[in-house]
Amino acid sequence: MREELIHDWNHAAAALPPMRPAQVMLNDVTLRDGLQSPSVLDPPIEKKLRLLHLMDDLGVEAANVGIPSAGPRAAADVEALCREIRDAKLDIAPNCTARTLPRDVEPIVEVARASGVPIEVSLFIGSSAIRQYTEGWDEEFLLRRSAEAITIAVAAGLPVLFVAEDTTRSKPETIRRLYQEAVRLGARRVVVADTTGHATPWGATALVRFVREALDEAGGREVGIDWHGHRDRGLALANGLAAFAAGATRVHGCALGVGERSGNMELDLMLVNLRLLGWIDRDLTKLGEYSRTAADALGVPIPDNYPVVGADAFQTATGVHAAAVIKAFRMGDGWLVDRVYSGVPAADFGFAQKIRVGPMSGKSNVVYWLETKGIPATEERVARIFEAAKRSNRLLEDAEIEALV
């Protein structure tokens, strides 16, 4: 019966993708790329550890825990996070970022040895023609530098994640040569990086498919593909979903979309969409705590209208909308409450629908508010609150309504 109440065009025969991808994994890069945002704080280790635990609670498979070569504090934090993964027996797997330079790779090897945790080494070098022109590089230089760094990490027994930075603006022949050489040298995964937020969903699809073919040609059928996207065009979430549908097996993102410039793909919203698509099935009721913890640790406020975890996400005060939600409440049907005026079921993510009173409200909002507080909804009382709401230029706070009562 309930299935008949919502016709889902997202799962219609003409919709893409038609089925769940073979693998759906996430890499939380909040503690690395997220900290590169111009406006965030680099939090103390205690807050980083709390975030790491919440990532694990949400079932996130991997986390970039930092850049040890960035300095003594960065190296100490990376080691502390890796030791916590080991001691607390967390399921999340750590990775660290390095340029394709021995002096960047060696600190990761040292932390891995000290902590006893096999850290995935994420090696990056700019591959686009515009980057090569600016730096005075050529493809042979890229290949030499990449080979040297990959060889050091592989010799240390660490898994390698190779990144041709700015992949989405790189020439096909450059991408093919770099990734195929990385496969031959022992890289276990490669990253398709939308470093400048240039991609569109159809561009992401074409590029991931191209990289898959290039890896397979080099004997890398078991080599996984990651997608790393930025929000410069506001398409990061859509691009991440397109990358999964095209064959990427892991997508990167940050809490609340923080990161360089306009930020990275919103990891929290990707979790929501993966759950709604039926591509993952896990407890996401700590999503709000994860987002609030990240906001506090990074010094980034959550916009009120931010999807799912924002203050306004499950509040309604508009008369017609609220009236429908109230009818569902009176029917005692929580499933209906969460769906009659919402595309995201609040309860699935640890939230609840809330009826507010304001200038766009109807009297049913007022009556319902009073009833939920156990206050008799007399005609005089309802009229007084309703008139005050109509005079107001914003929603009334609970304390203001109580004063009117």
C-alpha positions in Angstrom: 0.0 0.0 0.0 2.7 2.5 1.0 4.8 1.8 -2.1 1.8 2.9 -4.1 1.7 6.4 -2.5 4.9 7.6 -4.0 5.7 7.1 -7.7 9.5 7.1 -7.8 10.8 8.4 -11.2 14.3 8.0 -9.8 13.8 4.2 -10.2 11.8 4.3 -13.4 12.9 2.2 -16.4 14.4 5.2 -18.2 16.3 6.5 -15.1 20.0 6.0 -14.6 21.6 4.2 -13.0 19.3 1.2 -13.1 20.9 -0.8 -10.3 23.3 -0.7 -7.4 27.0 -0.4 -8.3 29.1 -3.4 -7.5 31.0 -1.5 -4.8 30.1 1.6 -3.0 32.7 3.0 -0.6 33.6 6.4 0.8 36.8 8.1 1.8 36.3 11.0 4.3 39.0 13.6 3.5 37.8 16.2 6.1 41.0 15.9 8.1 43.1 16.7 5.1 41.4 18.4 2.2 38.8 19.8 4.5 41.5 21.6 6.6 42.8 23.2 3.4 39.7 25.5 3.4 40.7 29.1 3.8 38.1 29.7 6.5 38.4 26.6 8.8 40.3 25.9 12.0 42.8 23.1 12.4 41.2 21.4 15.4 43.0 19.9 18.4 43.7 16.2 18.3 40.8 15.4 20.7 38.3 16.8 18.2 39.9 15.0 15.3 39.7 11.7 17.3 36.0 12.3 18.0 35.4 12.9 14.3 37.3 9.8 13.4 35.0 7.7 15.7 31.9 9.2 14.2 33.1 8.5 10.6 33.6 4.9 11.8 30.1 4.9 13.4 28.6 5.9 10.0 30.3 3.0 8.3 32.7 5.2 6.2 35.3 2.8 4.9 38.4 5.1 4.7 39.7 8.4 6.0 42.5 10.7 5.0 44.2 11.5 8.3 46.5 14.2 7.1 49.9 15.0 5.6 52.8 14.0 7.9 55.3 16.0 5.8 53.5 19.2 6.6 55.2 19.6 9.9 55.8 18.1 13.4 52.2 18.8 14.6 50.7 17.3 11.5 52.9 14.2 11.8 52.0 13.8 15.5 48.3 14.1 14.8 48.5 11.5 12.0 50.3 9.1 14.3 47.7 9.6 17.1 44.8 9.0 14.7 46.4 5.8 13.4 47.1 4.6 16.9 43.5 5.2 17.8 42.3 3.1 14.8 44.6 0.3 16.0 43.8 0.6 19.8 40.0 1.1 19.4 39.8 -1.5 16.7 38.0 0.8 14.3 37.0 -0.6 10.9 38.0 2.6 9.1 41.2 2.5 7.0 43.6 5.4 7.0 45.3 7.1 4.1 47.8 10.0 3.9 48.6 12.4 1.1 52.0 13.1 -0.3 53.5 14.8 -3.3 55.5 12.4 -5.5 58.7 13.3 -3.6 60.7 10.9 -1.3 60.7 13.5 1.4 56.9 13.4 1.5 56.6 9.6 1.3 59.2 8.8 4.0 57.2 10.4 6.9 54.2 8.3 6.0 56.4 5.2 6.1 57.7 6.2 9.5 54.2 6.7 11.0 53.1 3.4 9.6 56.0 1.6 11.2 55.5 3.5 14.5 51.8 2.8 14.7 51.8 -0.6 13.2 49.0 0.5 10.8 49.3 0.0 7.0 48.6 3.5 5.8 47.4 3.9 2.2 49.8 6.4 0.5 47.9 8.9 -1.7 50.5 10.2 -4.2 49.6 13.1 -6.4 51.1 15.0 -9.2 49.5 17.6 -11.6 48.8 16.0 -15.0 46.8 18.6 -17.0 48.5 20.6 -19.8 47.8 23.9 -18.0 49.6 22.6 -14.9 52.5 21.2 -16.9 52.9 24.5 -18.8 52.8 26.5 -15.6 55.3 24.3 -13.8 57.6 23.7 -16.8 57.0 20.0 -16.7 56.6 17.4 -19.4 55.1 13.9 -19.4 58.5 12.2 -19.0 59.1 14.3 -15.8 55.7 13.2 -14.5 56.4 9.6 -15.2 59.9 9.7 -13.5 58.6 11.5 -10.4 55.6 9.2 -10.1 57.7 6.1 -10.5 60.2 7.1 -7.8 57.5 7.8 -5.2 55.4 4.7 -6.0 58.5 2.5 -5.8 59.4 3.8 -2.3 55.9 3.3 -0.9 55.5 -0.2 -2.5 58.9 -1.2 -1.2 57.8 -0.3 2.3 54.8 -2.6 1.9 52.2 0.2 1.9 49.2 0.3 -0.5 49.4 3.1 -3.1 46.6 5.3 -4.2 47.9 7.2 -7.3 46.4 10.6 -8.2 46.8 12.3 -11.5 45.8 15.7 -10.2 43.4 17.8 -12.3 42.4 14.6 -14.2 39.2 16.2 -15.4 41.2 18.7 -17.5 44.0 16.3 -18.6 44.6 14.9 -22.1 43.6 11.3 -22.6 47.1 10.1 -23.6 48.6 11.7 -20.5 46.0 10.0 -18.2 46.5 6.6 -19.9 50.3 6.7 -19.6 50.4 7.8 -16.0 47.7 5.4 -14.7 49.0 2.4 -16.7 52.6 3.0 -15.4 51.2 3.3 -11.9 49.5 -0.1 -12.3 52.7 -1.7 -13.5 54.6 -0.3 -10.5 52.1 -1.7 -8.0 49.4 1.0 -7.3 46.3 -0.7 -6.0 43.9 2.2 -6.6 43.9 5.4 -8.8 42.0 8.6 -8.2 40.1 10.5 -10.9 40.5 14.0 -9.5 38.2 16.9 -10.3 40.7 19.2 -8.6 39.2 22.5 -9.9 35.5 21.5 -9.8 35.4 21.5 -13.6 33.4 18.4 -14.3 29.8 17.8 -15.1 28.0 14.5 -14.4 28.3 13.4 -18.1 32.0 14.4 -18.1 32.6 12.4 -14.9 30.9 9.4 -16.5 33.0 9.5 -19.7 36.2 10.0 -17.8 35.7 7.2 -15.2 34.8 4.8 -18.1 37.9 5.9 -20.0 40.1 5.3 -16.9 38.6 1.8 -16.4 39.5 0.8 -19.9 43.0 2.2 -19.5 43.6 0.2 -16.3 42.2 -3.0 -17.8 44.5 -2.6 -20.8 47.5 -2.5 -18.4 46.4 -5.7 -16.6 44.8 -3.7 -13.7 41.4 -5.2 -13.6 41.6 -5.4 -9.8 42.8 -1.8 -9.5 40.0 0.3 -7.9 39.0 3.8 -9.1 38.3 6.6 -6.7 36.5 9.9 -7.6 37.6 13.1 -5.9 35.4 16.1 -6.7 35.2 19.8 -5.8 32.2 22.1 -5.6 33.3 25.1 -7.8 30.3 24.6 -10.1 28.0 23.2 -7.4 28.0 19.8 -9.1 30.2 17.7 -6.7 27.4 15.6 -5.3 25.9 14.9 -8.7 29.4 14.1 -10.1 30.1 11.7 -7.2 26.9 9.7 -8.0 27.7 9.7 -11.7 31.2 8.4 -10.9 29.7 5.5 -8.9 27.3 4.7 -11.7 30.2 4.7 -14.2 32.3 2.3 -12.3 34.2 4.2 -9.5 34.2 2.1 -6.4 35.1 4.8 -3.9 34.2 8.5 -3.7 35.9 11.2 -1.6 34.1 13.9 0.4 34.2 16.2 3.4 31.8 17.0 6.2 29.5 19.8 5.2 31.4 20.2 1.9 34.4 22.1 3.4 37.7 22.2 1.5 39.8 24.2 -1.0 38.0 27.2 -2.4 34.3 26.3 -2.5 34.9 23.0 -0.9 34.7 19.3 -1.7 31.7 17.0 -2.2 29.5 16.9 0.8 30.2 13.5 2.4 27.1 13.8 4.7 24.8 14.3 1.7 26.4 11.5 -0.2 25.6 9.2 2.7 22.0 10.4 2.6 21.6 9.8 -1.1 23.3 6.4 -1.1 20.8 5.4 1.6 17.8 6.8 -0.3 19.0 5.1 -3.5 19.2 1.8 -1.7 23.0 1.5 -2.4 23.9 1.3 1.2 21.9 0.0 4.2 23.4 1.2 7.5 22.5 3.1 10.6 22.9 6.8 9.8 21.2 8.2 12.9 24.5 9.8 14.0 24.7 11.9 10.9 23.6 15.0 12.8 26.2 14.5 15.5 28.9 14.0 12.9 27.9 17.2 11.2 27.6 19.2 14.4 30.9 17.8 15.6 32.6 18.8 12.4 31.1 22.3 12.4 32.3 22.8 16.0 35.8 21.4 15.3 36.3 23.4 12.1 34.6 26.6 13.2 32.1 26.4 10.3 28.5 27.1 11.1 25.8 24.9 9.5 23.5 27.0 7.3 19.9 26.8 8.5 18.7 25.6 5.1 21.5 23.0 4.7 19.8 19.7 3.6 19.0 17.1 6.3 21.3 18.4 9.1 20.4 22.1 8.9 18.0 23.6 11.4 15.2 24.2 8.8 15.5 20.8 7.1 12.5 19.2 8.9 10.6 22.3 10.2 7.5 23.6 8.5 5.4 26.6 9.4 3.6 27.3 6.0 -0.1 26.6 6.4 -0.8 24.2 3.6 2.4 22.2 4.2 1.9 22.0 8.0 -1.7 21.1 7.7 -0.8 17.9 5.7 1.9 17.0 8.2 -0.4 17.6 11.1 -3.0 15.3 9.5 -0.4 12.6 9.2 0.6 13.1 12.8 -3.1 12.7 13.9 -3.3 9.5 12.0 -0.4 8.2 14.1 1.6 7.2 11.1 5.2 8.1 11.4 6.1 6.8 7.9 3.5 9.2 6.5 4.6 12.1 8.7 8.1 11.8 7.3 7.1 11.7 3.6 3.9 13.7 3.0 5.9 16.9 2.6 9.5 15.7 2.6 11.7 13.9 0.2 14.0 12.7 3.0 12.6 10.7 5.9 13.8 12.5 9.0 13.7 9.5 11.3 16.1 7.6 9.0 18.8 10.1 9.9 18.1 10.7 13.6 15.7 13.7 13.1 12.0 14.5 13.5 9.5 16.7 11.7 8.6 19.8 13.7 5.6 22.2 13.2 6.3 25.9 13.8 4.1 29.0 14.0 4.8 32.1 11.9 3.3 34.7 9.5 2.6 32.0 6.8 0.9 29.6 9.3 -2.7 28.6 9.5 -4.7 28.2 12.7 -4.0 24.4 12.6 -0.4 25.1 13.3 -1.3 27.0 16.5 -3.8 24.3 17.6 -1.3 21.6 17.0 1.5 23.5 18.8 -0.7 23.9 21.9 -1.8 20.3 21.9 1.7 19.0 21.8 2.5 21.1 24.9 -0.6 19.8 26.7 -2.2 23.3 26.6 -6.0 23.5 25.9 -6.5 25.2 22.5 -9.3 27.6 23.5 -10.7 29.8 20.8 -9.4 33.0 22.6 -5.9 31.5 23.0 -5.6 30.3 19.4 -6.8 33.7 18.1 -4.3 35.6 20.3 -1.3 33.5 19.0 -2.5 33.5 15.5 -2.9 37.3 15.3 0.6 37.7 16.8 2.0 35.3 14.2 0.4 37.3 11.4 1.9 40.6 12.7 5.4 39.0 13.0 8.0 39.0 10.2 9.5 35.7 11.3 8.6 32.5 13.1 7.6 32.8 16.8 9.9 31.1 19.3 8.4 28.7 21.8 9.1 31.2 24.6 7.1 33.9 22.8 4.1 31.6 22.3 4.3 30.5 25.9 4.2 34.2 26.9 1.1 34.7 24.8 -0.5 31.6 26.4 
